[in-house]
Amino acid sequence: MTQSARGVEPFIGKQNLFEVGDNPDFDLYHIPGIVVTAKGTVLAWCEARHGGGDWSDIRVLLRRSEDDGKSWSPPESIVEVADPKPKNPFALRLKNVNTSHVTYNNPVLIADRDGTVHMVFCLEYMRAFYQKSEDDGRSWSEPVEITEAFNQFKKDYPWKVLATGPNHSIQLQNGRLLIPVWLSTGEGGNAHRPSVTSTIYSDDGGKTWQAGEIAVPNTEEWINPNETVAVELSDGRVMLNVRNESKKHRRLVTISEDGISGWSTPTFDESLLEPICMGGLVRYDHGDENLLLFSNPHNLDGARKGKAEPGKSRQRKNLSVKISSDEGNSWATSKVLEPGPSMYSDIAVTHDGTILCFYGTGKKPGFAGDALTLARFNLEWLQSPDKAASSSEDESSGSLNP
């Protein structure tokens, strides 16, 4: 058994939290998200889809854990808008879109330091809503529409399709709630392209929301920036890490002093491959370590040899977690978490320093997979050589009274 310099044994354990076949109402689970609340409760959520597409009949399911992700409450549907729910007109241009389906999409949760859990989600990629929980995700307030915040973007970008995040998002040290968003005119593939990236924010605890400046425009170099994650740097600046469909096949990075304006010129991070897939980003601040962790499928297939086509997704596999000790300037450590088919991911850290990566897995290549898997591991496992990766916890989906 290999130990770290501090005498801590590396460990890793995995369990499926959502699996195709566990509920006859849903054909697919996608868009995993995870966050740890101020009280230490772990919340894991996803889109549960009846039909596999982005415009399918979709609900948002949540599970809770009060023991750092070892056991879990049963899944619960946590969003419901009472108003009439017309489909986005740009969805109706697509083939095989069922007008009776209700598409809740792109849920984002933020754990406030005061114990509140803030949530923003979208409806039909056309409207956005805010709700909150004051009891660690057991119950939620009535959704309040905040689409007006997105309408503020229209002076700069005439969007017809909107989306938040997805994944968890952040509260800044000054209390600001910040959520990355992407916007599309809906004219391209799946009505999701072309697209640009920005942020929305609240400075009053979620009561009102405003639009930031466009952070990454759509250009010949930065093609269709979309699903984005954010982290506050040690000096208070905000860094966005952006999925895109550029020829470079690398993640895009841009930095702002306040998370809403004055974004730096986007740059490609040469260390972070971009197979065109969502990634996860979180700060690890525990003990004497203050690091950034990033997760995504580290794979390009033929792209390394110049065979990648712009806008063409590479196979989603080889999910890896990387460590940066210099605020994202470099990523010196990379560890494979799932060598086979592996898709969207989000990443969180519990109060005792356990790392949680929640991600899609499958028996064969695909965009979403057969299950959403939670990996629990410590920093010692992440920093250990592959051959020295040690004990594996025996975990099941568990049960926790909700």
Secondary structure, 3 states (H helix, E strand, C coil): CCCCCCCCCCEEEEEEEEECCCCCCCCEEEEEEEEECCCCCEEEEEEEEECCCCCCEEEEEEEEECCCCCCCCCCEECCCCCCCCCCCCCCCCCCCCCCCCCEEEEEEEEECCCCCEEEEEEECCCEEEEEEECCCCCCCCCCEECHHHHHHHHHCCCCCEEEECCCCCEECCCCCEEEEEEEECCCCHHHCCCEEEEEEEECCCCCCCEECCCCECCCCCCCCCCCEEEEECCCCCEEEEECCCCCCCEEEEEEECCCCCCCCCCEEEEEEECCCCCCEEEEEEECCEEEEEEEEECCCHHHHHCCCCCCCCCCCEEEEEEEECCCCCCCCEEEEEEEEEEEEEEEEECCCCCEEEEEEECCCCCCCCCEEEEEEECHHHHHCCHHHCCEEECCCCCCCCC
